[in-house]
Amino acid sequence: MVSVVLFVGMFLPAFVQAQPCVGPDPFYGDCPIDSGLVFLLIAGAAYGIKKVVDARKSSPGQNSEV
């Protein structure tokens, strides 16, 4: 099992290719990062904040008043 994972991890990047960049200068990239990445970052941040808030609510013996 470990050898299969190592094999895939080592040789899969050789077969995976990104879409070609079409534009005036394909070497310096006029290919924008899609808004899907921004959505994933915002969703991840919101999920992390929710987890922190839930953890603070459920921790016993913690009192926010001084």
C-alpha positions as CSV (number, residue, x, y, z in Angstrom):
1,M,0.0,0.0,0.0
2,V,2.8,2.4,0.9
3,S,4.6,1.7,-2.4
4,V,1.4,2.5,-4.4
5,V,1.1,5.8,-2.6
6,L,4.7,6.6,-3.2
7,F,4.5,5.6,-6.8
8,V,1.4,7.8,-7.4
9,G,3.0,10.7,-5.5
10,M,6.1,10.6,-7.5
11,F,4.8,10.0,-11.0
12,L,1.4,11.5,-11.2
13,P,2.6,15.1,-11.5
14,A,4.4,14.1,-14.7
15,F,1.0,13.3,-16.3
16,V,-1.1,16.2,-14.9
17,Q,-0.9,19.4,-16.9
18,A,-2.6,22.8,-16.4
19,Q,-4.4,24.5,-19.2
20,P,-2.2,26.5,-21.5
21,C,-2.1,30.2,-20.9
22,V,-3.5,32.1,-23.9
23,G,-2.7,35.8,-24.1
24,P,-0.2,38.3,-25.3
25,D,2.6,36.8,-23.3
26,P,2.1,33.3,-22.1
27,F,5.3,33.1,-20.2
28,Y,4.6,35.8,-17.7
29,G,1.0,34.9,-17.2
30,D,-2.0,36.9,-18.0
31,C,-4.0,33.9,-16.8
32,P,-6.1,35.1,-13.8
33,I,-6.8,32.9,-10.8
34,D,-10.4,32.0,-10.9
35,S,-12.9,33.4,-8.4
36,G,-13.4,29.8,-7.2
37,L,-10.1,30.0,-5.3
38,V,-11.3,33.2,-3.5
39,F,-14.6,31.4,-2.6
40,L,-12.6,28.5,-1.1
41,L,-10.4,30.8,0.9
42,I,-13.4,32.7,2.3
43,A,-15.3,29.5,3.1
44,G,-12.3,28.1,4.9
45,A,-11.8,31.2,7.0
46,A,-15.5,31.3,7.9
47,Y,-15.4,27.6,8.8
48,G,-12.3,28.2,11.0
49,I,-14.0,31.1,12.8
50,K,-17.1,29.0,13.4
51,K,-15.0,26.3,14.9
52,V,-13.2,28.7,17.2
53,V,-16.5,30.2,18.4
54,D,-18.0,26.8,19.0
55,A,-15.0,25.7,20.9
56,R,-15.1,28.7,23.1
57,K,-18.9,28.2,23.8
58,S,-18.5,24.6,24.7
59,S,-15.4,24.8,26.9
60,P,-16.5,24.2,30.5
61,G,-15.3,26.4,33.4
62,Q,-14.5,29.3,31.1
63,N,-16.1,32.6,32.1
64,S,-15.6,35.6,30.0
65,E,-16.6,38.0,32.8
66,V,-13.8,39.4,35.0
